[in-house]
Amino acid sequence: MNASRAVPYIAALCVLAAPVCGQSPTTAPASQPLDQAARASNTFGLALYPHLTSQPGNLFFSPFSLESALAMTYAGARGQTAAQMADVLHLPAGQVAAHRTLGRLTRTLSTPPADAGYRLNVANALWVGEPLLPAYTSFVQEIYGASAYPLPADPQQAAKDINTWVAQQTHDMIEELVTAGALNGRGPGGLVLTNAIYFKGTWASPFDPKQTKQAPFRVDDKTTVQVPMMWQSGQFRYLQTESFQVLELPYIGKQLSMIVLLPGKAESADPAAGKPAETISSALLTLEPDALVSHLAQLDTAKPRQVSVLLPKFKLDTSYELAKPLVAMGMRDAFSGQADFSGMTNDGGLQITSVIHKAVVDVNEEGTEAAAGSAVIMLRSARQTLPFRADHPFLFVIRHNPSGTILFLGRLVNPKA
């Protein structure tokens, strides 16, 4: 990533190797509020967040990218697999309307007004390595606008093709999301579903680079580092809660903003003064959905106030393997031999083998430059085989199945007797 680019942008991407759908797109209600799809994505992201905080240090990911990719996978899930995925993704179980609403939200996000002052685009693609059910393919193409491409049998070529598409959609911010090793699954075929989000914009009120100075940043009670701190004073929407100072930094057009939640009070020049590191850390470990929604609602109605903003320039580069967190959240069957994705293929013999998420962000005087990539790898795998070794004495019956009548009952102790 070229951190010196003057114009900031955000790109987020999701890759899903797996089958997904089979519900008729003709049965959905005509409309549903888009905020339901946004609420589902937000709630999923906030539920995932505490699972990621178990790793020390910085954290950065794209809830919408993951929600979109996993939702398209959920569309092809059936039975208990579908029920678990719907619960984790906070989507109504078995409702095509939920997919339609998420698809409409995707189109709304990717078609900003001509005078918006920023660029935001969402793209989906399907990389097909085996025959898919026509109902599934039509559903994903209609609802999510996914283009279909062949998935080469050679893992090296498959990874190259996918990564080329990813690089194009993210303006080369993410050049390698999947590896050949990740696509070298347990058997032929498979499916990779990619979702890419791209944003480009600048602060509505940029920081003056001449005001950026080296200043201390307190990591904890024992560690302080010197970092370049940006500064400006201006009118911004601001909220003081019991735990946080909340500040909105809008981008040009003001349809998109960065919301900063800073633990501590505003009584001094150092908001964290007198607040022990463990208290600050605990405030960052979880984000209660209801509390955050309340904070943002209050911020939306707050009048702009004069605020002196000191914000560090920073770059984060993160990566996560999300299989364990998603299983812990309740998405168990999708990652096991019990996975039921029969809405994608005739036999549904696919399961998620890994979920990889990479994210990068660069915050500077001009604005924000970021990219996120998610790979949900679903490949054809051997079904879980349960051992049944009749190598010791056993009982047996011969039954008339329609009536359930046991015609014969036996016990075998020694086959050679």
C-alpha positions in Angstrom: 0.0 0.0 0.0 1.3 3.4 -0.9 0.9 5.4 2.3 1.9 8.6 0.6 -1.2 8.9 -1.6 -2.8 12.3 -1.0 -6.4 11.2 -1.4 -7.5 8.7 1.3 -9.8 5.8 0.6 -11.2 2.7 2.2 -11.5 -0.7 0.7 -13.0 -3.7 2.3 -13.2 -7.1 0.8 -14.6 -10.5 1.5 -13.7 -13.9 -0.1 -15.8 -16.9 0.5 -14.9 -20.2 -0.8 -18.1 -22.1 -0.6 -21.6 -22.7 -1.9 -24.5 -20.7 -0.8 -28.2 -20.6 -1.8 -31.1 -22.2 -3.4 -34.0 -20.2 -2.2 -36.2 -18.8 -4.9 -35.7 -15.1 -5.4 -39.2 -14.7 -6.5 -40.8 -15.3 -3.1 -39.4 -12.2 -1.3 -41.6 -9.3 -0.1 -41.2 -6.2 -2.1 -39.4 -4.1 0.4 -38.0 -4.0 3.9 -36.2 -1.1 5.7 -32.5 -1.0 5.0 -31.8 -0.2 8.6 -32.7 -3.8 9.4 -29.8 -5.0 7.2 -27.5 -2.4 8.7 -28.6 -3.4 12.3 -27.8 -7.1 11.5 -24.4 -6.3 10.2 -23.6 -3.9 13.1 -24.8 -6.4 15.7 -22.7 -9.2 14.2 -19.7 -6.9 14.2 -20.2 -5.9 17.8 -20.7 -9.5 18.8 -17.5 -10.5 17.0 -15.5 -7.7 18.5 -14.9 -9.1 22.0 -13.7 -12.4 20.5 -11.0 -10.4 18.7 -10.0 -8.4 21.7 -8.5 -11.6 23.3 -5.5 -10.9 21.0 -3.4 -8.1 22.6 -2.6 -4.9 20.7 -4.4 -3.1 17.8 -7.6 -4.4 16.2 -9.2 -3.5 12.9 -11.7 -5.4 10.7 -14.8 -4.8 8.5 -18.1 -6.1 9.9 -20.0 -5.4 6.7 -17.5 -7.2 4.5 -17.7 -10.3 6.7 -21.5 -10.1 7.1 -22.0 -9.8 3.4 -19.8 -12.8 2.5 -21.2 -15.0 5.3 -24.7 -14.0 4.4 -24.2 -15.2 0.9 -22.9 -18.5 2.3 -25.9 -18.7 4.7 -28.2 -18.4 1.6 -27.0 -21.9 0.6 -27.2 -23.4 4.1 -30.0 -25.7 5.2 -31.2 -27.3 8.4 -29.3 -26.7 11.6 -26.4 -25.2 9.7 -28.7 -22.4 8.4 -30.2 -21.9 11.8 -26.8 -21.4 13.4 -25.6 -19.1 10.7 -28.8 -17.0 10.9 -28.4 -16.6 14.6 -24.7 -15.6 14.4 -25.4 -13.2 11.6 -28.6 -11.8 13.2 -30.6 -12.5 10.1 -34.1 -13.8 10.1 -34.0 -17.6 9.6 -35.2 -18.7 6.2 -36.3 -15.3 5.0 -35.4 -14.3 1.5 -36.5 -10.8 2.4 -33.4 -10.5 4.6 -31.1 -11.2 1.6 -33.1 -8.8 -0.6 -32.7 -6.1 2.1 -28.9 -6.7 2.4 -28.6 -6.7 -1.3 -30.4 -3.4 -1.6 -28.2 -2.0 1.2 -25.2 -3.1 -0.8 -26.5 -1.3 -4.0 -27.3 1.8 -2.0 -23.8 2.0 -0.6 -22.2 1.4 -3.9 -24.2 4.1 -5.8 -23.7 7.4 -3.9 -25.1 10.6 -5.3 -23.1 12.3 -8.0 -22.4 15.2 -5.7 -21.5 13.1 -2.7 -17.8 14.1 -2.7 -16.6 10.5 -2.2 -16.5 7.2 -4.0 -17.9 4.1 -2.5 -18.3 0.9 -4.5 -19.3 -2.7 -3.6 -18.5 -5.7 -5.9 -19.2 -9.4 -5.6 -17.9 -12.3 -7.6 -18.4 -16.1 -7.6 -15.5 -18.4 -8.4 -17.0 -21.7 -9.4 -15.1 -24.9 -9.3 -18.0 -27.4 -9.5 -21.6 -27.4 -10.7 -23.9 -25.2 -8.6 -27.7 -25.4 -8.3 -29.2 -23.0 -10.8 -31.5 -21.5 -8.1 -28.5 -20.6 -6.0 -26.5 -19.1 -8.9 -29.6 -17.0 -10.0 -30.2 -15.9 -6.4 -26.7 -14.7 -5.8 -26.5 -12.9 -9.2 -29.9 -11.2 -8.8 -29.7 -10.3 -5.1 -26.0 -9.6 -4.7 -25.0 -8.8 -8.3 -22.3 -11.4 -8.2 -20.5 -12.1 -11.4 -19.5 -15.7 -12.0 -15.9 -16.8 -13.0 -14.4 -20.3 -13.3 -12.2 -21.5 -10.4 -9.1 -23.1 -11.9 -8.3 -26.6 -10.7 -4.7 -25.5 -10.2 -4.5 -23.8 -6.7 -1.7 -21.5 -7.9 -3.8 -20.2 -10.9 -6.9 -20.0 -8.8 -5.2 -17.8 -6.2 -3.7 -15.6 -8.9 -7.1 -15.1 -10.6 -8.8 -14.2 -7.3 -6.0 -11.9 -6.1 -6.0 -10.1 -9.4 -9.7 -9.4 -9.1 -9.2 -8.3 -5.4 -6.4 -6.0 -6.4 -8.5 -4.4 -9.1 -11.5 -3.9 -6.8 -9.3 -2.4 -4.0 -7.1 -0.3 -6.2 -4.1 -2.5 -5.3 -4.5 -1.9 -1.6 -4.9 -5.7 -1.1 -2.7 -7.6 -3.5 -2.8 -11.0 -1.9 -5.8 -12.2 0.1 -5.8 -15.9 -0.6 -2.9 -18.3 -1.0 -2.6 -21.4 -3.1 -2.3 -23.4 0.1 -5.6 -22.1 1.4 -7.3 -23.3 -1.8 -5.6 -26.6 -1.9 -8.5 -28.4 -0.2 -9.5 -31.9 0.5 -10.9 -32.8 -2.9 -11.8 -31.3 -6.2 -14.2 -28.5 -6.9 -15.2 -25.9 -4.3 -16.4 -22.3 -4.5 -14.9 -19.0 -3.7 -17.2 -16.0 -3.2 -15.6 -12.6 -3.1 -17.0 -9.3 -1.9 -15.0 -6.1 -2.2 -15.8 -2.6 -0.8 -14.0 0.5 -1.9 -14.2 4.0 -0.4 -12.3 7.1 -1.4 -12.7 10.5 0.3 -11.1 13.2 2.5 -12.0 14.8 5.8 -14.6 17.5 5.5 -12.3 19.5 7.7 -8.7 18.4 7.0 -5.9 18.7 9.5 -3.1 21.2 8.6 0.1 19.2 8.3 2.0 22.2 9.7 0.2 21.6 13.0 1.3 18.0 13.3 3.9 17.6 16.0 5.6 14.8 17.9 3.7 14.2 21.2 3.5 11.5 23.9 0.9 8.7 23.6 0.4 6.7 26.8 0.1 3.0 25.8 -0.3 2.0 29.5 0.9 3.0 32.9 4.4 1.9 32.1 4.7 2.7 28.4 4.6 6.1 26.6 5.6 6.5 23.0 6.2 9.6 20.9 4.0 9.8 17.8 3.0 12.4 15.3 -0.1 14.1 16.6 -2.5 16.0 14.3 -4.3 19.0 15.7 -7.2 21.3 14.7 -9.9 23.3 16.4 -13.3 23.4 14.9 -17.0 22.7 15.1 -17.7 19.0 15.5 -20.5 17.0 17.0 -19.4 15.8 20.4 -20.8 13.7 23.2 -19.6 13.0 26.8 -20.9 9.8 28.3 -20.1 8.1 31.5 -17.2 6.1 29.9 -16.3 7.9 26.7 -15.8 11.1 24.9 -17.4 10.6 21.5 -16.4 12.7 18.5 -17.6 12.7 14.9 -15.1 13.5 12.2 -17.1 13.6 8.9 -15.7 13.1 5.4 -16.6 15.3 2.5 -20.3 15.1 1.8 -20.9 14.2 5.5 -22.6 11.0 4.5 -19.6 9.1 6.0 -17.8 9.8 9.2 -15.2 8.4 11.6 -16.6 8.2 15.1 -13.9 8.2 17.8 -14.8 6.8 21.3 -12.1 7.9 23.7 -12.2 6.5 27.3 -12.0 9.2 30.0 -13.3 12.6 30.8 -12.5 16.0 29.3 -11.6 17.8 32.5 -7.9 18.1 31.5 -5.7 18.3 28.4 -5.0 14.6 29.0 -8.4 12.8 28.9 -6.8 9.8 30.5 -5.2 11.6 33.4 -5.9 10.0 36.7 -7.6 7.0 35.0 -5.7 3.8 35.5 -4.6 1.8 32.5 -6.7 -1.2 33.5 -9.8 0.9 33.5 -9.1 2.3 30.1 -8.4 -1.2 28.8 -11.6 -2.6 30.2 -13.6 0.1 28.4 -12.1 -1.0 25.1 -12.7 -4.7 25.6 -16.4 -4.7 24.8 -18.8 -2.5 23.0 -22.3 -3.2 24.2 -24.6 -2.9 21.2 -27.4 -1.1 23.0 -25.0 1.4 24.6 -23.2 2.1 21.3 -26.5 2.6 19.5 -27.6 5.0 22.2 -24.3 6.9 22.0 -24.5 7.3 18.2 -28.2 8.3 18.4 -27.3 11.0 20.9 -24.4 12.1 18.7 -26.6 12.4 15.6 -28.8 14.9 17.4 -26.0 16.8 19.1 -25.3 20.4 18.0 -21.8 21.1 16.7 -19.5 22.4 19.4 -16.1 23.9 19.3 -13.6 21.1 19.9 -9.8 21.1 20.0 -8.9 17.8 18.4 -5.6 16.0 19.0 -5.5 12.8 17.0 -2.5 10.7 16.2 -1.5 9.8 12.7 -1.5 6.0 12.6 -1.3 2.9 10.5 -2.6 -0.5 11.4 -2.0 -3.8 9.7 -4.0 -6.7 11.1 -4.9 -10.2 10.2 -7.2 -12.8 11.9 -8.2 -16.4 11.5 -11.9 -16.3 12.4 -12.9 -19.9 12.4 -12.6 -20.3 16.2 -14.4 -17.1 17.0 -17.3 -17.9 14.6 -17.6 -21.4 16.1 -17.6 -19.9 19.6 -20.4 -17.5 18.5 -22.5 -20.5 17.5 -21.7 -21.2 13.8 -20.5 -24.8 14.6 -21.9 -27.1 11.9 -20.7 -24.9 9.0 -17.1 -25.8 10.0 -17.6 -29.5 10.5 -18.5 -32.6 8.5 -22.1 -32.0 9.6 -22.3 -28.9 7.4 -25.4 -28.8 5.3 -25.0 -26.6 2.2 -27.4 -28.5 0.1 -28.8 -25.2 -1.2 -25.6 -24.8 -3.2 -24.9 -28.2 -4.7 -26.9 -31.4 -5.1 -25.1 -33.2 -2.3 -24.2 -30.1 -0.3 -20.7 -31.7 0.3 -19.0 -28.5 1.2 -17.9 -27.0 4.5 -16.0 -23.9 5.6 -12.4 -24.8 6.2 -11.1 -21.3 7.3 -12.1 -17.7 7.5 -9.2 -15.3 7.0 -9.6 -11.5 7.5 -6.9 -8.9 6.7 -7.3 -5.2 7.3 -5.1 -2.1 6.9 -5.9 1.5 7.8 -3.9 4.7 7.4 -5.2 7.8 9.2 -3.5 11.1 8.2 -4.2 14.8 7.8 -6.1 14.4 4.5 -8.4 11.6 5.7 -8.4 7.9 5.9 -7.0 5.2 3.7 -7.9 1.6 4.5 -8.5 -1.9 3.1 -10.0 -5.0 4.6 -10.1 -8.5 3.1 -12.1 -11.5 4.2 -11.7 -15.1 2.9 -14.2 -17.7 3.8 -12.7 -20.8 2.3 -15.2 -23.6 1.6 -13.9 -26.6 -0.3 -15.3 -30.0 -1.0 -14.2 -32.3 1.8 -14.7 -35.8 3.0 -17.8 -36.1 5.1 -17.2 -36.9 8.7 -17.0 -40.7 8.9 -18.2 -42.3 12.1 -16.5 -45.6 13.0 -18.7 -48.7 13.1 -16.5 -51.9 13.6 -18.7 -54.9 14.2 -15.7 -56.9 15.5 -17.3 -58.0 18.8 -20.6 -59.5 19.9 -23.7 -57.7 18.9 -27.5 -57.8 18.7 -29.4 -57.5 15.5 -33.0 -57.4 14.2 -34.8 -58.0 11.0 -37.6 -55.5 10.8 -40.6 -54.8 8.6 -40.0 -51.1 8.1 -43.5 -49.9 7.0 -45.0 -51.3 10.2 -42.0 -51.3 12.4 -42.5 -55.0 13.2 -39.4 -56.8 14.3 -39.6 -60.1 12.4 -36.4 -61.6 13.8 -34.0 -60.7 16.6 -30.6 -62.2 17.2 -27.3 -61.9 19.0 -24.1 -62.8 17.4 -21.3 -63.8 19.8 -19.0 -65.9 17.6 -19.4 -66.0 13.8 -17.4 -69.3 13.6 -19.4 -71.2 16.2 
